């Protein structure tokens, strides 16, 4: 590394001390740029606000007069915030977001203008649909596409040096009605799992309340200095280094994980957090990750639809704000060989307004409702390993899955000692009579109190792990939208709940008591899905052999996994529940395959370009230096054999 490079890397740390930051009132800042229910209630007539609330809660059709009232209140709020335009903000099948800005300004014909925004403009837009990936759903000349307002995800203000504009989360569909985005299938899957989970709760005698799939995505990323980024064409075009050598010191000392966050990075992360707070994104943790230059930010769980929207905002805000600090945010799964790559853990659960359906309580063996929903999830994982693997398959993730830094490509589930013990009791005896106690942990220091101790350890090597009151799907790539994996998870679990409910209802019709029918059903299902439960070391070679003996799939690469998406059972699954038609699922397969080959091709052409324009000229210059040295040695009567 040259002296210039070293100084470039250190220039921000050598600047005068950072000025004292203004204190921020987090409660006032949070949701400041969000047009949520709080803002609506304050600005809308009460009758129309209640009608809108009913639309969200019961997922019913929105009345035109209510849409006009929302649009009027939204416009006034946005103008007060300095917005000049509005945009239907959607998630096409590129994996990122898209938007087209329209002005609030409307000419009056007399040389003047007014601001105007009505319900019809809020509810529907018409962007050109021909230039987005469609996977064969649309011909090139078929350009009409529609965006439709998603009232369950609040609008927000995006601010920048050029001004502010109102973003309205929307779905995106073709003129023929095919979903061309990631949000529509996710919303459909949330409706499906709501219906099936309510059905199950009804069997348990619980009052019918909406059931929401909740998510929280842990985002890992790298931050690198701009000076070095712009010296690497591979980082700029491929998102990762295609050439390089391992540095003398990487992560061998294990001293970066949870270490003190560097001052420039901390300033950057502070600003990212505040911007996200203003947008209503509930970021709650930040820390150093394992590799040098690697970090993580994570939110509190929320409604899966809003969580997916917020995850896109997290990624875009990280990229944008990092530039202000002379940094570049890398979201590629493996930007540097020889150190850990980046992933995205998707924490998933099911909740009503007053309970988490995956909360085991103090005595899980007595919590039959919890065991039912937990069993349904494991049943889904066992049946649809292929779909879960395909949901996280893309070129970047191929560099990460299967290495000793991320889950393997084999999909298995970790239950923990306590839950595994309960399942084993039920399988053997038809019921469980005890749960492993949690207990206390003594540290051997008189001045320190004993600490609460969980009933079992965690397993960081599992791709799908139960972590106390939720399932953690750890195989997602760091650059990936969470919408598709969450949609898959919702759908496969909904199918499992449907199947369990059908079996229970059949037993009840035969006169079997609910308790007896449930115990018998759980014992039978545990026997069927136990082969997918593994609490050991998923990184070990022995597990690969054992997984094969258990009949588990080992889809090592993207092109091993993606074709499984369109297997007959998966086409029938999504068609049955109305989440994706056969055409829509096949289109996603086509798009994912195309994106895979485009990514590989970009890397190949970048490598060729670097070889031709950087390495070959450098090699020729070096060879010329050697030849010149040899000629001078010969002139001096010295032997040059050692040089050449």
N, C-alpha and C positions, 0 to 999 in steps of 0.2 A: 504494500500500500504506500502510495507516495505521500510526501509531507502535505501536499495540497489536499489530498483526500482526508487525511487525518484531521486537518484543521477544519475542513468542511463539515465533518461529522460532529465536531466539538463546538462549532460556532455559536449555537444557541445556548449551550451550557456555559459559555464564557461571557455571555451578555450580563449587564447589571442585574441586580436582584429584581425579581418580578414585583411589580407594584402590588400593594395590598388590595386584594379583591374586595369588591363591595359585597356586603353580606346579602344573602338571598333568603327570602322567606319561602321555604319550599311549599308550604300550604297555599300561598298566593300564586306562586309560579305554576304549580301543577294544573294542567288543563287550560292555561291562559289562552292558548291559540286553538282551543278545541270547542266546537259547537256541539256540546253534549246536552244531556237532559237538563242539567242545571241551568244552562244558558237558555234553552228552549222554554223551560217553565217560566222564566223571568220575562220572556219576550212575546210569548204566544197567548192568545185567549185560552182560558182554562179548559173550555169544552173541546177545543181543537187539540190542545195539548194532551188531554186524556184520551182522545180518539187516536192520536199518534202513538201514545204509549201502549194502547191496546193492540195496535197494529204490530208493534215490535214484539210484545210479549206473546201474542197468540198467532203471529205470523199470518195475519189476514190482509186482505186487499186494502190499499190506501185510497181513501176518498179524495176526489179532485180538490175539493175546498180545503181539506187538510193540507194537501201538497202545496197549494197556493199560500196558505198561512205559514208553513215551514219556510218556503222560498222567500217570502217577504221578510221574515225575522232573520233568516240566514244572511240575506243581502245587507240589511241594515247593520248587522253585527260585523260582517266582513268589511264593509266600507269604513266603519269606525276603526277597524284594525289596519286600515291603509291599503286594503286590497283593491286592485283595479280590474282584475279578471277572475274568472272562475274556470275550473277544469274538471271534467269527469276523469277521475284517477282510477285506472284499472290495471289488471295484471294479466297481460297476454301470455301466450305460451312460450315466450322468450325466457321467462324466469325472473324478469325485472318488472318495472312498472312503466306505464305509458300515460300520456296526458296531452290534451290539446286545449290551449288557452282561448277563451272567448271573453270579450270585454263586457262589463256591465253597462257601458255607454251605448245609448241609442239616440241617433239624430232625430230631431223633431221636424225637420224640413224648413225651418226658418232661420237656419244658421246657428241654432242652439242644440242642446242635447240634454237628455235626462238619463238617470240610471234606472235600469229595469231588469228584473229577474223574476220569472214566474214559475208556477208549479210544473208546467209542461217542459220547461228548460231544465228544471231540477231533476225531474223523473227520467227523462230520456234524452240521449244525444245520438249523433250519427257520424262517427268518425269513419274514415276510409278503412275498410276491413281487408283490403287486398294485399297489403304489404306486411302483414303479420303472419307468423307460421300457422298453417291450418291443417297440415298433414293430409292433404287431399280432400278436405271437407269443402273447399271452395276452389273454383277455377280462377286463374289470374284475372280474367275480365269481370268476375263477380265481385264487385267492390263494396257493396252495401253491408255495413255492420252497425249494430246498435249497442250503445251503453245504457244500462239501466241502474238507477239509484238504488243503493243498498242502505235502507234506513236503519239497519242494525249496527252500522259502523259509522260513527260520527264524522262529520266534515271537519276540516282543519285548515289553518292558515300556514302556508309556507312563505318564509321571509328570506330575502337575500339582498345583495347590494343593489340589484336592479328593481327592487320593489317587493310587493307581497301579492299573493293570489290565493284564492279559495280552492281547496281540493275537495272534491266530492267522491268518496269511494263508490265505485260502480262495478257491475258485472259487464261482460262483453260477449255478445252473441252475433251470429250471422243472420242474414235476412231469412234463412230457412229455419232458424231457431236452434242451431247447434251451438253449444258452448265453446267459445274460442278463448277462454281464459281459465285461470286456476281458481278463482273465487266461486264461480257458479257450482261446480261439482262439490266443493267444500261445503257450501250452504245446503246443497241437497243432502249430503251425507249427514249433516247436523240434524236436519229434519228427520231423517230415517232413524238415527240412533235415539232421538227424542221419543219417537213413536214406540220403538221397541222397549226402551228403558222404562217408559211410563207403563207399558203393558206388564212388565215384570214387577214394577212397584205395586201395581194393582193386585197381583197375585199375593204379594206380601201384606196386603191390607193397608198400604200407605196411600194417603190422599194423592190424587192426580195433580202433579205439579210439573212444569216444564223441566226437562233434563237437558243440561248443556254440556257438551264436550268442551273441556278446558285445556289450554296449552300454555306452556312457558318455554321459550327456546333460549338455551345458553349459547351465546355467540362468541366463538374464538376467532382471532385475527392477528395478523402481524402488522407492525408499524416500522417502516424503514425510512431513512433519510432520503429526501428528494435528490440530493446530489448523487447518490449512488444509484437510485432508481433510473435516472435518465442516462446513466452509463450502461444500462442493461436493456438492450432491445428485447430480450426474451421476457423480462418482467413486464415490459410495456405491452407486448402483443399477446403473449401466452399466459401471463399471470404468474409464471414460475420460472426459475432458472433452469435452463436446458443444459448448460455447461457450468463447470465450477469444480472446486475441490473443498474438502472438509477443512474447516479452520482448526488451528491447534487447540482451541478451547470452544466447546459447544455447550452441551447440557450435561456433561459428564459429572460435574460436581453437585448436581441437583440443587443449585443455589438460586435459581431464578424463580421457581415456582413459589408463589405467595411472598416473594421478596418485596422490598421497598420499591414502589413504582417510581421510575425516573421523573424528574421534575417537569420536563417538557411534555412527556407522555401524560402525566397527571393533569397538567393544564389542559391538554387536548381532551382528555376523557371528561374532565369537569365541564367543559363547554358542550361536549356531546350530550352529557347527561342533562344539562339545563335545557338544551334545545328539545330533547326528547320529553322532558317533564312538561314543557310548554305545550307539547303535542298530545299530552295525556298518556305517554308511554311509561309504564311503572317500572323503570330500571331500578334494581335494588342492590346488585353486587357488582364489583369490579376487582380484578386482581391480575397479577403476573401469572402467565401460564408456564409450562415446562421449558419451552425453547427460548433462547435469547431473542428478545424483540417480539415475543408472543404474549397476547393478553386476552382477557375474557370479560364480557359484560353480560348480565342476565337480568330478566324482569321477573316480577311476580306473575303467577299464572293468571289468565283471564279467558274469557270466551274465545274459542278457537278461531273464529272468524276475525275478531279484532286482533288476536295475537298474531295471525298471519299478516294482517295489514301493518301492525306495529313492527314486525320483524323486518319487513321491507324498509320501513322508515329507519330502523336501527342501522341497516347496512348502508343506505344512502347517506345518512347523517355522518357515519364514521368516515366514509370516503370524502365527503365534502369538507368537513371540519378539519380533518387531518392536514389538508393542504395549507390551511392558515398557519400551521405550526411548522411548515417545512417538512412535513411527513407525508408518506403515502400509505394508505391502508390496503393491505393485501388480504383478500378473502379466499384466494385459491387454497384448496385442501392440502397441497404440498408445495409451497413456494421454494423450499430449500431442502435438498437432499441431505441426509445425515442428522437432521434434528426432527423433532415431532412436527407433524402436520396439524391442521386445524379442522375441527368438526363442529357439530351443532347438535346438542342433546335436546330432544323434544320431550318435555315432561307432560304427560297426558293423564287426564282423569275425567270422571263424570260427576256432575254436581247438580243439585237442585238449589233453590234459593237459601235453604237452611242446612244442607248436609252434603258432605262429600261421600259418594257411594263407594269409594275405595278406601275409606277410613276404617281400619280394623278395630279400633278401640282397644281397651285394656285386655279383653279376653276374646281374641279372634275366633276361637273355637265355638263360642256362643253366638257370634254375629253371622247368622246364616245369610242375611242379605248381602253382606260384604263378600262372603265365600261364593255366593252365586255370581256376582259381577266379576269377581276375580277369576273364577273358573271359566266364565264366558270369554274373558280376555285371553286366557291361556289356550282355550279351545280354538280361538281365532288364529293365534300365533302358530299353533300346531298345524292347522289346516292350510294356512296361507303364508307359509314361509317364503314361497316364491314371490308373492306380491309384495311383501314387506321388503324383500331384498331388491326387487325391481324398482321399488319406490325411491330408493336411494342410489340407484345406479347411474353414474355419469363418469365422464373421462377423468375429472379431477379426483373423484373418490376412489378410483382404481389404484391410485398411488398410496392411499391411506388404509383402506380396509384390509385386514389381514396382517398388517405389520404390528410389532409389539408396542403400539401407541394408540391403537384403535381397535374396536371390536372386529372379530373375524367376519368373513363373508357367510359363515354358517349362522343362521338365525336360531338362537335358543333363548330361553328365559331363565332369569335368576329370581327365585322366590324369597330367599333368605331362610335361615334355619328355623325360625318360628313358624312361618307359613308352610314350609315343606313338612315340618313335623305334624302340623294339623292335617294336611292333605294325606299324609301316610296313615294317620289314625283313621280317617274317614274311609280310605280305600280298604283297609284291613278289617275294620270292625263296623263299618257303616255309619259311624259317628265319631266325633272327637270329644274327649272329656277334659282336656287340659291344653293350656298354651304355655310355651316356654316363658318363664318370667323375664322381665327386663332387668331388674336389679340396680345396684349401685356400684360405682367404680371408685375404689380407694387408691389414692396416689402415694400413700406412705409419708405424707407431710402433715404434721399435726395442725398447722395453721390453715390448711386447705380443707374445705368440706368435701364429702364424697359427692361424686357427680352421677347424674342419672345415666344409666347404661342401657343401650338398646338390646333387644333380645337376640340379635344376630349381627354379624359384620356386614359390610357392603362388599360388592364385587365389581371392581372397575373394569373388568375384562368382558363383561356380558353385554351383548348388543341390545338386550331388552330386559331391564331390571326393575323389580319392585323395590321402591325406595321409601317405604313407610306408609304413604297414603296416595301414591300415584305410580304409574309405570313410566320408565325413562327409556325412550327409544334413542339409542346412542350412535346409530350408524349413519345419520345424516351428514352430508358434507357442509362445510362452512359457507359456501357460496350459494347454497340451495334454498329455494323458497320452501317454507314448511307446509304450504297449502296441499300439495299432492300427497306427501306422506301422511299428513293428518287426515285427509280425505280417505285414504286407503284404510287407515287404522279405524276410523269411525265406521266405515262400511263393513269391514270384516267382523268387528265386534258386534255390530248391529245384527248381522246374520247369525252369529253365535247365540246372542240373546234370544232372537226369534226362535231358533231351533230348541233351546232349552225351555222356553215358555210353551212351545207347542207340545213338547214331551210332558211337561208338568200338567198342562191342561188336559191331556189325554188320560193321565193317571187320575186326576181329580174327577173326570167324567165316569171313571170306573168305580168310583166310591172310595178310593184311597185317600187317607187324610193328607193334608198339605205337608205336615212335618215328615211323615213316612215317605211320601213321594219325593220330597226334596232331598232327604238323606240318601235314598236309593239312587236318585239321578246324579247327585254329586259324586258318589262312589263310582258309578259307572263312567262318568265323564273324566274323572281323575285318572282312571286306568287308561283311558284313550289318549289323554294329552301328556301324560307324565314323561314320555320319551323326549319332549321338547324342553323339559325342565333340567337345567344343569347349573349347579352351584359352584363348580370347580373353576380351574384355570383355563379360560377360553383361548389363551395364547399358546398353550402347549401342543406339541406334535401328537401327544397321546389323545387329545380331544378330537383331533381331525379323524383319527382312526375310530374312536368310539362313536363319534357322530355318524360316521358312515354305517357302523353296525346298527345304530338306532334308526337308520333310514332317513336321517336329516339331509337336506340338500346342501351342497357346497358349490354355490354359483360364484366362482372366483372373480369373474370380470363382468364388466357392463354388458358385453355381447353374449355372455352366458345367461345373464339375468333378464334383459329386456324382452327377449322373445316369449318368456313365460307370461308376460302381461296379457297376451292375446290367446292364451290357452282357453279351451272351451269352457272350463269351469269358471274362469275369471270373466269371460264375456257374459256368461249367464248371471254371475253374481251381480255385476254392476247394472245389467239390464233389468234384472228382477226388482231391484230396489230403486230404479229410476235415477241412479246417481250418474251414470254414463251410458249412453246408448252404445251399441256395438261400433257404430261409425265413429263416435267420439273417442272411445277407448283405442280403436285402431289408429285414429289420427294421432293420438299422443304417442303411441309406439313409433309411428313413422317420424314424428318430430324428434323424439328422444334419440333415435338411431342417427338421424341426420345431424343433430347437434353434436353427438359423439364423434362422428367422422369429421365434421368441420373443425372441432377442437384439435383432433389429432393432426389434421392437415395443416392447421395454423402452426402448430408446434414444429412439424416437419419442414415447412417452408421457412419458418423463422430460423431454425437450425441451419438450413442451407444458406440462407442470406448471411447469417453471422459467420459461417465458415468461409464464404466467398469474399466478404467485405472486411472482416476483422482478423480472422485467424490465419488465412492463407497469406494476405499481405504481411502480417507480422512474422510469419515463418520465413517468407522470402527476404524480409529485411534482416532477420537474424542470420539467415544463410549468407547473405551478402557481407554481413559483419564478420562471419567466420572466414569467408574467402579473403576478405581484405586483411584480416589478421594473419592468415596463412601466407599471403603474398609478402607481407612485411617481414614475417619471420624468415621467409626464404631469402629475402634481400639481405638480411642480417646473418645469413648462414646458419640459422637455427632450424632444427627439425620441427615440423608442424604436425607430425603424426598424432601427438597427444591432443591437439586442438580439433582436428578433423577426425 
